[in-house]
Amino acid sequence: MELSARELAEPIIGRFTVLSQRRDAVLADSRQVVRRSANSIRASHRGELTEAAVELAAARELADGMLALAQEHPEIYWAGYVQDALKEVAEATIVLGILRDG
């Protein structure tokens, strides 16, 4: 029993479709993580520590979702934008910690 080209291609197309959807979702989430982290850092520098903590919590929640989507696909996880977003969360956490806790 020989498979047709279409039968051979369907699982491959399905995988690439899922991969593309995941990549789009992770990229969108990474942008939001960076934005919320930056908002936290700016609020920290203004002395608005409660607002900084709220923004940081939102960034962390988005980062968790981003990681959950990316971990199944190393080609997405290691593309660079996931690490960039996580670095921003780390920076926001450090800035808030220093300014809040000394």
Secondary structure, DSSP 8 states (H G I E B T S, - for coil): ----HHHHHHHHHHHHHHHHHHHHHHHHHHHHHHHHHHHHHHHHHTT-HHHHHHHHHHHHHHHHHHHHHHTT-HHHHTSSHHHHHHHHHHHHHHHHHHHHH-
